[in-house]
């Protein structure tokens, strides 16, 4: 009889495992680490690996075929992942002290990756839709990145190296592209896209630079490249098929803005040496402006 009870128990255990087939693996080395995993659905996969002291990790998966991975090495790091839907993938790697990363995915086949090395860095990624991709890569101290995507097949990428850099990226629509690459201290980059197939890039090196891009419409392209200190660049595009480019180099302290309302407009600003100032405003269709001030 005892043998029969054992066999029946094992059958029920196997049946429960195969009915759900969720997988969770938690590995911790150190003191006062915390890990929580909540899975509901079918064939979800979760992994938490922590080495150090007082790290915290939480994962919640609701749906099918989702995958979530957290690895934290150091002390007082914190990571959170929430997935609702199917075939979403999220990964967080943190090395250092008191870094924080959060990922929230709703939909199908979204991808979010965050890597932070240093201390006090912050990353927050939110996705709602299908096949969106978001990447954050931060090295240094007290950098912050925020990404929000709503729609399908959007791509956002933020790479920051240094101290107290910050980036914000918002994408609402389909097939939009936004990239940020910053190195130095106290730089800010902000990107807002509403529509389809828009592209925006920001590259900044130096200290205390500011760059902002706003796009509303379809197939607009905007790019900002700044080197030096305390440069300011702002771009606004409302309409379709507009192009805007700002390139500021040398010592810095430059100021440039471009505003385009309409379709098929083009604005190019290039500034060098020290303390140049330029503004471009175009309303209508098919306008073009080129500004070149002491640029090498």
Helices and strands as residue ranges (DSSP letters): H 2-20, E 23-31, E 34-42, E 45-53, E 56-64, E 67-75, E 78-86, E 89-97, E 100-108, E 111-119, E 122-130, E 133-141, E 144-152, E 155-163, E 166-174, E 177-185, E 188-196, E 199-207, E 210-218, E 221-227, E 232-240, E 243-248, E 255-263, E 266-271, E 277-283, E 288-293
